[in-house]
Amino acid sequence: MLSVIQIITINDMREIINISLPKELKKVVEEMIKKEKYATKSEFFRDLLRMRIEGKILRELAESRKELSAGKGKLLKSLKDLR
């Protein structure tokens, strides 16, 4: 069961997000933090989010390459070609 996420702003630079996890998932997170030698839980979750974002970008890039290989792309020589 997950509960509400709480966001608190600190010094306009960082925000704190509190999450609630089931005991089993909390244990998995703690084991991964120890195994991967993260300094904090925050660093673990920041890295997890970065990997998720990078994965999305890589999937979009792979899809674009497939479209280009299938001849669905257009060579642009200038910004005018975007029209």
Secondary structure, 3 states (H helix, E strand, C coil): CCCCCEEEEECCCEEEEECCCCHHHHHHHHHHHHHHCCCCHHHHHHHHHHHHHHHHHHHHHHHHHHHHHCCCCCCCCCHHHHC
